[in-house]
Amino acid sequence: MLSETVDGHTLHLTYDAAGQPASRRTPAGAQTTYTYDGAGNRTTLTTAGRGLTATHDGSGRVTQRRWTGGLSLTQAWDPANRLIGQSYTPGPQEAPLLWRTYSWRQDGYLTACEDTTVGPSRYTLDPAGRVTHVQAATWQESYSYDPAGNQTHATWPETHPGAASTGARTYTGTRIRTAGTTRYEHDAAGRVTLRQKTRVTCRVLELSESGYYAHKKRPKSACRLRDEQLMALIGEIHTESGGTYGVRRISRALRCKGVAVARGTVERLMRELGLEGVIRGQRRRTTVPEQLAPRPPDLVDRDFGPRRRWEQCSRGRRLW
């Protein structure tokens, strides 16, 4: 094809002796030219006075791209045609702006990436090559799968895109139904017809979403950590006593263990755990009425009316 006209606008093309595109002129007059090496690899592209030069190795892989102005991208490959290194340089005599290296598993799956701008990233894979954990410089991700290969759980930082989809996944067959707080519906052909997010509403609490999530991510206070340690000890002592120790005896047992804690604190934590002791010599009785059980009749039946009362004695005789 030498030209193509659409609605009166014509695109012109030229070719070299090998049949490779040599130039392209748009209806607006923009001209682009191409050149190639003996192996047919494109080596230059020039348009609007700017050029891009490409260098290839013996296997035809691009080892360097250089733009007008000096910026260049250099790439390295291993014998299996996998990219193992990249560097960006602003000019011929300047230091690289970016270094990036890649590591691969023997079966061709990526296991690590070293980047001078964002730091290293490590990828843990299962035998099938699926990513189960990502460890970066300042964040991490984790994934799990069922025997059928469906992703059953995923976590990543809330500041990353798609945070609403973190958490457990549920499926109908191989069609995903929920992912975190995101719900999906499909048509009969399996195509997604609805994607619905369940957002946290903070209007009632008069909180912003950023403040809500900041509170969720806030680490536990020293007081709360101390309470959790005490709750574990209190639960252990209460269990060893057969559920009989109350506040006083648990406080004494904690002091014997070298734990100094106020009696009021023990009472508060036991109440939070739902624990209570047994009071010696006191038995609690509770009467539970049985609605279906027969009831004995009253010895005296009384009929009440306006300004009068009828009473019936045990012989059945009524008295005024």
VEXMIVEX-171925 format. One record per residue (C-alpha): x, y, z; residue in one letter. Coordinates in nm, 4 decimals. Layout:
<recs>
{{X Y Z} 'A'} ...
</recs>
This chain:
<recs>
{{0.0000 0.0000 0.0000} 'M'} {{0.1395 0.3353 -0.1086} 'L'} {{-0.1429 0.5616 0.0043} 'S'} {{-0.4695 0.5542 0.1948} 'E'} {{-0.7425 0.8175 0.1657} 'T'} {{-1.0216 0.8605 0.4205} 'V'} {{-1.2738 1.1459 0.3833} 'D'} {{-1.0397 1.3262 0.1468} 'G'} {{-0.7341 1.2943 0.3749} 'H'} {{-0.4449 1.0917 0.2316} 'T'} {{-0.1662 0.9049 0.4116} 'L'} {{0.1442 0.8362 0.1958} 'H'} {{0.3917 0.5500 0.2484} 'L'} {{0.7260 0.4603 0.0851} 'T'} {{0.9376 0.1430 0.1133} 'Y'} {{1.3032 0.0447 0.0683} 'D'} {{1.4331 -0.2294 -0.1627} 'A'} {{1.3609 -0.4962 0.1022} 'A'} {{0.9970 -0.3898 0.1282} 'G'} {{1.0379 -0.2296 0.4695} 'Q'} {{0.8593 0.1014 0.5429} 'P'} {{1.1013 0.3863 0.4692} 'A'} {{0.8794 0.6921 0.5207} 'S'} {{0.5314 0.7943 0.6244} 'R'} {{0.3626 1.1284 0.5546} 'R'} {{0.0341 1.2172 0.7247} 'T'} {{-0.2405 1.4348 0.5700} 'P'} {{-0.1167 1.7209 0.7903} 'A'} {{0.2299 1.6944 0.6322} 'G'} {{0.4170 1.5358 0.9264} 'A'} {{0.7021 1.3262 0.7857} 'Q'} {{0.8549 1.0200 0.9536} 'T'} {{1.1507 0.8232 0.8126} 'T'} {{1.2976 0.4852 0.9082} 'Y'} {{1.6305 0.3076 0.8475} 'T'} {{1.7335 -0.0551 0.9110} 'Y'} {{2.0476 -0.2641 0.9551} 'D'} {{2.1421 -0.5689 0.7497} 'G'} {{1.9381 -0.7994 0.9764} 'A'} {{1.6223 -0.5961 0.9236} 'G'} {{1.6238 -0.4347 1.2668} 'N'} {{1.5000 -0.0763 1.2718} 'R'} {{1.7933 0.1455 1.3706} 'T'} {{1.6619 0.5018 1.3382} 'T'} {{1.3303 0.6829 1.3511} 'L'} {{1.3169 1.0527 1.2651} 'T'} {{1.0104 1.2738 1.2940} 'T'} {{0.9583 1.6484 1.3338} 'A'} {{1.3333 1.7032 1.3496} 'G'} {{1.3830 1.4614 1.6366} 'R'} {{1.5413 1.1208 1.6162} 'G'} {{1.5537 0.7898 1.8009} 'L'} {{1.8465 0.5539 1.7414} 'T'} {{1.8390 0.1853 1.8396} 'A'} {{2.1278 -0.0597 1.8769} 'T'} {{2.0744 -0.4371 1.8657} 'H'} {{2.2793 -0.7419 1.9635} 'D'} {{2.3327 -1.0499 1.7488} 'G'} {{1.9960 -1.1926 1.8556} 'S'} {{1.8080 -0.8812 1.7464} 'G'} {{1.7402 -0.7607 2.1015} 'R'} {{1.7537 -0.3869 2.1657} 'V'} {{2.0566 -0.3050 2.3802} 'T'} {{2.0373 0.0747 2.3624} 'Q'} {{1.7938 0.3461 2.2630} 'R'} {{1.9214 0.7015 2.2270} 'R'} {{1.7094 1.0138 2.1794} 'W'} {{1.8060 1.3477 2.0321} 'T'} {{1.9413 1.5513 2.3222} 'G'} {{2.1458 1.2729 2.4810} 'G'} {{1.8970 1.0707 2.6870} 'L'} {{1.9605 0.6986 2.6471} 'S'} {{1.8219 0.3677 2.7728} 'L'} {{2.0642 0.0749 2.7971} 'T'} {{1.9411 -0.2836 2.8427} 'Q'} {{2.1102 -0.6163 2.9171} 'A'} {{1.9780 -0.9669 2.8546} 'W'} {{2.0646 -1.3186 2.9699} 'D'} {{2.1032 -1.6182 2.7341} 'P'} {{1.7349 -1.7067 2.7893} 'A'} {{1.6269 -1.3687 2.6410} 'N'} {{1.5237 -1.2352 2.9825} 'R'} {{1.5852 -0.8716 3.0718} 'L'} {{1.8391 -0.8521 3.3566} 'I'} {{1.9355 -0.4842 3.3667} 'G'} {{1.8347 -0.1327 3.2629} 'Q'} {{1.9909 0.2102 3.3054} 'S'} {{1.8744 0.5587 3.2076} 'Y'} {{2.1408 0.8201 3.1331} 'T'} {{2.0664 1.1896 3.0626} 'P'} {{2.3777 1.2440 2.8496} 'G'} {{2.6930 1.0766 2.7160} 'P'} {{2.9188 1.2056 2.9947} 'Q'} {{2.6704 1.1940 3.2833} 'E'} {{2.5951 0.9376 3.5524} 'A'} {{2.2833 0.7201 3.5136} 'P'} {{1.9574 0.8557 3.6494} 'L'} {{1.8243 0.5082 3.7207} 'L'} {{1.9613 0.1576 3.7603} 'W'} {{1.7307 -0.1418 3.7592} 'R'} {{1.8241 -0.5115 3.7741} 'T'} {{1.6059 -0.8225 3.7557} 'Y'} {{1.6466 -1.1759 3.8952} 'S'} {{1.4632 -1.4778 3.7600} 'W'} {{1.3802 -1.8298 3.8697} 'R'} {{1.5068 -2.1113 3.6500} 'Q'} {{1.1578 -2.1666 3.5103} 'D'} {{1.1390 -1.8035 3.3924} 'G'} {{0.9458 -1.6358 3.6758} 'Y'} {{1.0606 -1.3021 3.8172} 'L'} {{1.1859 -1.3249 4.1786} 'T'} {{1.3457 -0.9843 4.2491} 'A'} {{1.3857 -0.6324 4.1154} 'C'} {{1.6466 -0.3826 4.2370} 'E'} {{1.5587 -0.0193 4.1649} 'D'} {{1.7724 0.2773 4.2684} 'T'} {{1.4676 0.5056 4.3004} 'T'} {{1.2119 0.2929 4.4897} 'V'} {{1.4373 0.0285 4.6442} 'G'} {{1.4402 -0.3503 4.6162} 'P'} {{1.1385 -0.5761 4.5701} 'S'} {{1.1368 -0.9491 4.6430} 'R'} {{0.8747 -1.1919 4.5107} 'Y'} {{0.7905 -1.5226 4.6786} 'T'} {{0.6313 -1.7754 4.4432} 'L'} {{0.4566 -2.1084 4.4879} 'D'} {{0.5553 -2.4108 4.2750} 'P'} {{0.3048 -2.3032 4.0074} 'A'} {{0.4782 -1.9652 3.9716} 'G'} {{0.2035 -1.7640 4.1421} 'R'} {{0.3077 -1.4726 4.3619} 'V'} {{0.2346 -1.5385 4.7311} 'T'} {{0.4283 -1.2505 4.8878} 'H'} {{0.5851 -0.9225 4.7779} 'V'} {{0.8353 -0.7499 5.0040} 'Q'} {{0.9321 -0.3986 4.8982} 'A'} {{1.1354 -0.1357 5.0784} 'A'} {{0.8401 0.0286 5.2569} 'T'} {{0.5403 -0.1999 5.1954} 'W'} {{0.4388 -0.5599 5.1355} 'Q'} {{0.1671 -0.7674 4.9717} 'E'} {{0.0442 -1.1231 5.0253} 'S'} {{-0.1743 -1.3597 4.8235} 'Y'} {{-0.3182 -1.7089 4.8715} 'S'} {{-0.4895 -1.9506 4.6322} 'Y'} {{-0.7166 -2.2544 4.6403} 'D'} {{-0.6316 -2.5849 4.4660} 'P'} {{-0.8177 -2.4677 4.1539} 'A'} {{-0.5910 -2.1636 4.1235} 'G'} {{-0.8491 -1.9069 4.2370} 'N'} {{-0.7103 -1.6282 4.4522} 'Q'} {{-0.8723 -1.6643 4.7954} 'T'} {{-0.7120 -1.3792 4.9875} 'H'} {{-0.5047 -1.0710 4.9057} 'A'} {{-0.3634 -0.7837 5.1078} 'T'} {{-0.1728 -0.4717 5.0114} 'W'} {{-0.1368 -0.1217 5.1613} 'P'} {{-0.4520 0.0890 5.1882} 'E'} {{-0.2659 0.3761 5.0222} 'T'} {{-0.2282 0.1721 4.7025} 'H'} {{-0.4957 0.1688 4.4303} 'P'} {{-0.7810 -0.0772 4.4741} 'G'} {{-0.7644 -0.0900 4.8548} 'A'} {{-1.1379 -0.1735 4.8656} 'A'} {{-1.0591 -0.5132 4.7099} 'S'} {{-0.8174 -0.6296 4.9800} 'T'} {{-0.9276 -0.9230 5.1931} 'G'} {{-1.1014 -1.2530 5.1267} 'A'} {{-1.2419 -1.3568 4.7896} 'R'} {{-1.5459 -1.5749 4.7233} 'T'} {{-1.6385 -1.7490 4.3989} 'Y'} {{-1.9209 -1.9253 4.2232} 'T'} {{-1.7262 -2.1788 4.0229} 'G'} {{-1.4515 -1.9650 3.8737} 'T'} {{-1.6550 -1.6425 3.8746} 'R'} {{-1.5574 -1.4054 4.1504} 'I'} {{-1.8462 -1.2835 4.3697} 'R'} {{-1.6709 -1.0708 4.6318} 'T'} {{-1.3220 -0.9306 4.6809} 'A'} {{-1.2853 -0.7491 5.0103} 'G'} {{-1.5682 -0.4952 5.0191} 'T'} {{-1.6213 -0.5112 4.6412} 'T'} {{-1.9091 -0.7194 4.5015} 'R'} {{-1.9435 -0.8513 4.1452} 'Y'} {{-2.2348 -0.9790 3.9387} 'E'} {{-2.2139 -1.1633 3.6056} 'H'} {{-2.4440 -1.2464 3.3187} 'D'} {{-2.5059 -1.5944 3.1817} 'A'} {{-2.1953 -1.5686 2.9626} 'A'} {{-1.9739 -1.4943 3.2635} 'G'} {{-1.9217 -1.1268 3.1820} 'R'} {{-1.9114 -0.8752 3.4678} 'V'} {{-2.2347 -0.6742 3.4775} 'T'} {{-2.1941 -0.5047 3.8169} 'L'} {{-1.9004 -0.3949 4.0283} 'R'} {{-2.0125 -0.2438 4.3573} 'Q'} {{-1.7981 -0.0992 4.6361} 'K'} {{-1.9112 -0.0895 4.9974} 'T'} {{-1.7641 0.2280 5.1398} 'R'} {{-1.7210 0.3139 5.5041} 'V'} {{-1.9659 0.5900 5.5946} 'T'} {{-1.8185 0.8362 5.8407} 'C'} {{-2.0889 1.1013 5.8284} 'R'} {{-2.2672 0.9731 6.1377} 'V'} {{-1.9403 0.9775 6.3309} 'L'} {{-1.8455 1.3119 6.1755} 'E'} {{-1.5112 1.1692 6.0634} 'L'} {{-1.3290 1.1920 5.7350} 'S'} {{-1.2355 0.8697 5.5561} 'E'} {{-0.8667 0.9566 5.5865} 'S'} {{-0.9081 1.0040 5.9623} 'G'} {{-1.0968 0.6756 5.9928} 'Y'} {{-0.8299 0.4738 5.8137} 'Y'} {{-0.5544 0.6575 6.0010} 'A'} {{-0.7188 0.5454 6.3263} 'H'} {{-0.7411 0.1863 6.2011} 'K'} {{-0.3712 0.1812 6.1146} 'K'} {{-0.2654 0.3516 6.4378} 'R'} {{-0.0522 0.1171 6.6519} 'P'} {{-0.1788 0.0064 6.9919} 'K'} {{-0.0956 0.2326 7.2832} 'S'} {{0.1386 0.1272 7.5629} 'A'} {{-0.1579 0.1127 7.8047} 'C'} {{-0.3504 -0.1189 7.5728} 'R'} {{-0.0494 -0.3471 7.5275} 'L'} {{-0.0113 -0.3594 7.9077} 'R'} {{-0.3816 -0.4441 7.9474} 'D'} {{-0.3550 -0.7276 7.6951} 'E'} {{-0.0602 -0.8769 7.8845} 'Q'} {{-0.2529 -0.8558 8.2123} 'L'} {{-0.5646 -1.0056 8.0525} 'M'} {{-0.3614 -1.3074 7.9407} 'A'} {{-0.2289 -1.3579 8.2972} 'L'} {{-0.5737 -1.3067 8.4527} 'I'} {{-0.7301 -1.5590 8.2153} 'G'} {{-0.4561 -1.8115 8.2948} 'E'} {{-0.4977 -1.7730 8.6738} 'I'} {{-0.8774 -1.7907 8.6503} 'H'} {{-0.8570 -2.1106 8.4436} 'T'} {{-0.6078 -2.2745 8.6830} 'E'} {{-0.8432 -2.2003 8.9744} 'S'} {{-1.1251 -2.3821 8.8011} 'G'} {{-1.3102 -2.0570 8.7480} 'G'} {{-1.3421 -1.9896 9.1227} 'T'} {{-1.0992 -1.7009 9.1811} 'Y'} {{-1.2467 -1.3534 9.1983} 'G'} {{-1.0912 -1.0088 9.1935} 'V'} {{-0.9314 -1.0337 9.5386} 'R'} {{-0.7626 -1.3708 9.4934} 'R'} {{-0.6502 -1.2982 9.1369} 'I'} {{-0.4958 -0.9701 9.2564} 'S'} {{-0.3093 -1.1646 9.5249} 'R'} {{-0.1920 -1.4251 9.2712} 'A'} {{-0.0613 -1.1513 9.0423} 'L'} {{0.1347 -0.9970 9.3286} 'R'} {{0.2853 -1.3383 9.4019} 'C'} {{0.4014 -1.3497 9.0411} 'K'} {{0.5677 -1.0104 9.0848} 'G'} {{0.3064 -0.8196 8.8859} 'V'} {{0.2076 -0.4952 9.0565} 'A'} {{-0.1445 -0.4011 8.9549} 'V'} {{-0.4292 -0.2171 9.1249} 'A'} {{-0.7335 -0.4136 9.2331} 'R'} {{-0.9589 -0.1817 9.0332} 'G'} {{-0.7603 -0.2616 8.7178} 'T'} {{-0.8069 -0.6345 8.7769} 'V'} {{-1.1803 -0.5796 8.8254} 'E'} {{-1.2038 -0.3798 8.5014} 'R'} {{-1.0123 -0.6364 8.2966} 'L'} {{-1.2106 -0.9285 8.4407} 'M'} {{-1.5302 -0.7477 8.3490} 'R'} {{-1.3939 -0.6968 7.9960} 'E'} {{-1.3101 -1.0682 7.9752} 'L'} {{-1.6483 -1.1669 8.1158} 'G'} {{-1.4923 -1.3489 8.4154} 'L'} {{-1.6140 -1.3649 8.7742} 'E'} {{-1.5320 -1.5718 9.0800} 'G'} {{-1.7426 -1.7874 9.3104} 'V'} {{-1.8543 -1.6394 9.6455} 'I'} {{-1.7877 -1.8889 9.9259} 'R'} {{-2.0948 -2.0064 10.1140} 'G'} {{-2.3387 -1.8394 9.8793} 'Q'} {{-2.5579 -2.0312 9.6423} 'R'} {{-2.7588 -1.8587 9.3812} 'R'} {{-3.1058 -1.9846 9.3075} 'R'} {{-3.3220 -1.8762 9.0219} 'T'} {{-3.6904 -1.9585 8.9746} 'T'} {{-3.7899 -2.0173 8.6162} 'V'} {{-4.1697 -2.0339 8.5696} 'P'} {{-4.3051 -2.3239 8.3664} 'E'} {{-4.5998 -2.2022 8.1628} 'Q'} {{-4.7403 -2.5487 8.0858} 'L'} {{-4.7250 -2.6879 8.4415} 'A'} {{-5.0632 -2.7310 8.6231} 'P'} {{-5.1404 -2.4669 8.8820} 'R'} {{-5.3403 -2.5257 9.2024} 'P'} {{-5.6609 -2.3206 9.2328} 'P'} {{-5.6795 -2.0276 9.4701} 'D'} {{-5.8379 -2.1016 9.8093} 'L'} {{-6.0508 -1.7917 9.7801} 'V'} {{-6.2062 -1.6792 9.4527} 'D'} {{-6.2997 -1.3192 9.4356} 'R'} {{-6.5398 -1.1512 9.1978} 'D'} {{-6.4934 -0.7783 9.1733} 'F'} {{-6.7599 -0.5349 9.0585} 'G'} {{-6.8553 -0.1754 9.1114} 'P'} {{-6.8890 -0.1074 9.4887} 'R'} {{-6.9106 -0.4749 9.5795} 'R'} {{-6.7011 -0.7808 9.6340} 'R'} {{-6.8177 -1.1390 9.6319} 'W'} {{-6.6252 -1.3956 9.8246} 'E'} {{-6.6685 -1.7690 9.8231} 'Q'} {{-6.5821 -1.9775 10.1208} 'C'} {{-6.4437 -2.3241 10.1097} 'S'} {{-6.8001 -2.4736 10.1325} 'R'} {{-6.9113 -2.2953 9.8164} 'G'} {{-7.1430 -2.0507 10.0004} 'R'} {{-7.1266 -1.6936 9.8840} 'R'} {{-7.1185 -1.4130 10.1325} 'L'} {{-7.2273 -1.0537 10.0769} 'W'} 
</recs>
